[in-house]
Amino acid sequence: MNKFQIYDRVLKSLWRWAETNQVQFVPTPRIVTATGACENVDTLWAVQSGNVSGEFFFAQTGQLYLEMALAQTARAFTMGSSGRAEAEIDHRHLREFTLFEVEGRGGFTNLVDTIKSLFGAIDDVSQEWGASPIATRLQLLSYAEALDFLGLGAKHWGEDFSHEQELALSKDGPVLLTHHPDPQPLTGPRPTLEKFFNMKPSPSRNGDRPTVQSCDLLLPISGESLGGAVRIHQSEILKHRLQRSGMYATLQKRGLGLAQFSDYLEHMEQHGPVIGEHYGFGVGIDRVVQYLMSETDIRRSAGFLVGADVPAVTSDQSDTEPQIVSEQVGAALVEV
C-alpha cells in the first residue's frame, strides 16, 4: 500500500467517524487575520495583495472559527492545509501539512474520550496493512510525570521537551502528554514553553506549579502529532489572557493588536455563555501517516513537497512500500 492510499484510507476513516458521531463539518477560512494563527506566530505566512488593505495570513488553524461554530452545534470539525513558514524543511518539519481539527462542548474527560474514539477509527483501517494500533495502547502521562520519567528536576519546570525527549517518552507506545505548565501563572516566572492563550487552567492550580487542561499526542517515530486542550469561554478572561500572551507580544511587534481578534472576541462575548466549557484538538495527519508507515523522515511519507529535496531511501524498501509497524520495530527505531 503506497502513501497516497494510506492518506486516503485515514482521511476517509475520519470523515466516517465524524458522520457516525454526529460531528458537524464546518468550512473555515484559509485567508485569515491572526484568528487563524497558532501560538507560534513567527511562522505565519503573510498574504499580500495590492487591491486589499490590511494584514492577512494563510491559516495555520481553524480552531477559533470552530469554537464560534459551537454556538450552533455541539461538536464540529474541519480539515485543510496548515501553513508554517518554517526556516527549513527537515526530517520532522513541513511548510504545509494536512490538519484535522475537532471542537466540542464539554470538559477534559470529553477531550480524552474523543481523541481515543477518533484514533480508534484510524486503527480500524490501519490494521489492514499491519500498523500497530494507537487508541488501545494510548497511555496518559502528565507533564510533571514526564519530567520525572526523563530524570529532570524541578528546575526544568516550564521548559518544552525536545523531539528526542518526546521519542523517549513514547518509546513503549503512544502517549497523551497532559497538563502542561500554565503559560500565565499568577505568581513566579513565566514558563518558556508557550501554549495557546485560551487553554483553561486546571482547577487545583497546583500551587506554585500551575497547569492548564492540555494534551499532546506523542507517537513513536514521529513525535508530537496532536495538540489540544479545554478552552476558556468567558470573553473578559479570554481578552486578558490574549493580551498577556507571548503570541500577542509577537503580533504587537508586527504592528497588530486586538483588532485582529475582534470577530472572535465579540462572538464569545455574545455566545460564550451558550457555548460554555468546551474542548478541541488538531491532528497533524502527515505525522500520523509517518508513524503508520514507520518512516523516520516525514519528507518521505508526505504527499508532495514544494521546493524541498526528498532524502534517498536508506532501506531495501521504496518509499511507496512502507514498513510494517510493530511494537518491537517501533521501539527499536526510536532507540537508534
Secondary structure, DSSP 8 states (H G I E B T S, - for coil): --HHHHHHHHHHHHHHHHHHTT-EE----SEESGGG--S-GGG-EEE--TT--S-EEE-S--HHHHHHHTTT-SEEEEEEEEE---S---SS--SEEEEEEEEEES-HHHHHHHHHHHHHHHHHHHGGGT---SGGG-EEEEHHHHHHHTT--GGGTT----HHHHHHHTTTS-EEEE--B-SS-SSS---SS---TTB-B-TTTTTTS-BBSEEEEEETTTEEEEEEEEE---HHHHHHHHHHSHHHHHHHHTT--GGGGHHHHHHHHHHHHHH-SEEEEEEEHHHHHHHHTT-S-HHHHSS--SS-------SSS-TTS-----HHHHHHHHH-
